[in-house]
């Protein structure tokens, strides 16, 4: 939506979109906060992640999820929760949990636990029978540096196993995985991944503004970005279309 006309703005994809996707992170918002958030951001957010294990401890969870459903905004539980169930041998309980809360999307990750990759791909295959799967690649351990060829191999295998999109790990702080501890993008890694994996199949976790700017400058307005704070969804949209200083001249013809 827009409130007035400006020419020379990049064309944004429309929902439901395969690229230009914004995944926002809910780390424990109240039902009232969700209502306020969606009143201004519903047009710009494509999916909500209830971060890590927050769904376990958030009061009035069902009431909040109902607000998302009524607004037509899909949601899913963070991959850390999936891992918490798997490590406790409660995978079937996890699938029942998703059914109970009307979750249509599911994240499969191994950022916190050690898991053989063929086993992870088997989880993706099983989950994709009933859910739209987002699989996360990369470790939450800042000391664990995965070489580009392994990122590519794992991403492709997970897409082949049934993942709808793959997520590049960065944590909510944006300081591991795709990024150095300072938050700087591992640019060589990203560019090498893009030689083999289509950009519309990847959601780049980019919670920091400088990271969002870097990806928009590299891939344009319709890059898929994730782990966006709710109060940063509108500012991100202005970055995407060149109405913020950081990308002001990137889309002027």
N, C-alpha and C positions, 0 to 999 in steps of 0.2 A: 504494500500500500504506500501511497505518498500523499502529502497534503498540498503539493503544488508542483508545477512543471519545471524541470531543468533538462536541457539537452546534454548530449555527450556524457551520459551515464552508461556504464556497462549493463548489459541485459542480464538480469538475475533469473535463474530457473524458478519455476513455480512448483509448489507442493502438489502432490507428493513427488519429490525430486530424487534423482540418483546422484547428482552432483550439486555443489553449492549447499551442502548439508551442514546444519549446525546442531551439534549435540551439546545440550546444556547439562550441568551437573547440579543435582539437588543433594545437598549434604545435610538435610534435616529441616527444610523449610516447613512451616506450619501450613495448615489448610488455607488460612487467611492470606499468608504470604504468597502461596501458589495462585490464589485468585488475583491478587494484585499483579503478580509477575505476568500471568497470561493475559491480563487486560491490555498490556502494551506489547507483549513479545510473542503472542501466539502465532502471528504471521511469519515470524522469523526463526522460530525454533522448530526443529523437525522431530526430535526425540529427546527424552529426558533419561538420564542415568541417575538412579538413586545410589550415590557413591558407596563404595566398599560395603560395610555391613550396617549402614544406617537404617535400612528397612527393619532390622531386628529391634531397634530401640526407639524408633520414632513413634510417639503417641498418635492416635487417631489416623493410623496409616491408611486404612481402607477409605476413610472420608477424603483424604488427600488424593488417593489414586482415582477416586470417582470423579474428582474435579478435572484431572488430566483426561480421563476417558470422555467426559462430557464435552471437553474442548477439542476432542479428536487428536490429542497429542499422545503418541505411544510412549511407553516407558519401559525400562528394564532395570534389573538389580545388578549392581557392580560385580565384576568378575571375581573380586576377592571373596564375595559371599559364595559364589560357585565353588571356589577352591576350599573354603571353610567346610562346605558340605562334603566335598569329595575326599578330603583328608580324613574325615570322620566316617567314611564309608556310608554316606547318606545320600548318594546320588539320586536314588529313586524318590527319597523324601524331597529333594530339591525340585524335581520335576512336578511333584504334587503341589509343592508350595507355589510354583509359578501358575499352575492351573487355578489354585485357590484365589490368587490375587489378579486373575485375568491378565496375566503378562503374556504378550504375544511375541516379544523379542527376548533373546537370551544371550548373555555374554559368556564365552568359554575362554578362560585365560589360564596361564601358568606363571604369572609374574611373581608370586610369593612362594609357591611350592615347586619342588623338582618333579617333573613329569616327562616321561619319554614321549617324543613327539608323535609317534604312531598311536600312542594311547590317547593323546590330546585330540588327534584327528578322529579317532573312534568316538570320543565324546561329541565332537562336532557333528559327525554323521548321525548319532543317536538323537541329539537335540534338534537337528534340522528336520527330523520326521514330524515334529509338532510345533516348532518355533522357528522364527526368523533369527538366524544366528549371526552375531557379531563376534569374531574371534580376535583376541588381542595378542600381538607379538611384541616381545621385548621383556626385559626383566626390571623389577622394581629395585634390584640391588645395583647401586651406583658403581660398585666395583666390577660388575659383570658386563664386560664389553663384548657384544655379539658382532662378529664381522658381517659386512654387507651381504656376502653370498649366502650366509645362513638366514638372514632376514628374508631375502628373496625366496630361498628354498622353502622356508616355513610358511611364508605368506601364500605362495602358490599352492602348496600342499593343503593348506587350510581352506582356500577357495575351492580347490578340487574336492575336498571332503564335504562341502556344502555350505560353507560360510557365505553369507550375503555380502558382507564387507569385512575387511580386516582393519584393525585399529593399531596404529603405531603408538606404543607405550611411552608415556611421559610422566605419569602420576599426576595428582592434582596440583603439584607444585611446578611441574615443567622442568625438572632437573635430573632426570634419568632417561635411559633409553635413547630416544631421538636427540636428546640434548645433553650437553655437558653439565656438570654440577653448577656452573655459572648461569645456566639457562640458554647458552649459545647453541644454535642449531648445529648438529653434525651434518653439515651441508653435503659433504661427499657421500655420506650414507644415503641421504634422501635422494640425491640425484642418481645414485646407482640403482636404488630400488625402482625409481621411475623408468629406468631403461627396460625393465622386465614386467612390472605390475601396472596395469592401467590406473591412472590417477583417480578415476571415479570409483574404483573399488577400495580405496584407502580412506580411512578417517584418521587424520593426524591430530593427536592430542596436543593442543597448543593453548594452555591456560594463560600465558603471558602475552601482553600486547605486542611486544617486539617479535615474538614467535609468529603470531597471527599475521603481522605485517610481512614477515619474511615469506611465508607461504603464499600470501596473496600476490606479492610481487613476482614470485616464481611461477605460480599456476593460475593466477587470475581470480576474478570475483567469485567463481563457482568452485573453489576448492572446498573439500569436506574438512571441517574442523570440529574438534571435540574437547571435552572438559572445560567448556566455557561457563564461567560463573553467571548466574541468572542476571545480575546487574550489569554484565558485560555484553549481553546479547545485542542490545540496541547499538552500543558503541561499535561492536564488531560489524554490524550491518553497514555502518557509515564507512568503516575501513574498506569493506568489500566494494563499495561504489564510489570511492574517492571523495567522500565528504568529511574527511578528517585529514589533518596536515600530513600524516605519515604516508598516505597514498594519494594525496591531492592531485599530483600531476601524472599519475600512472594511467589514467583512463581518458585524459583530455586528448582529443584527436586534432 
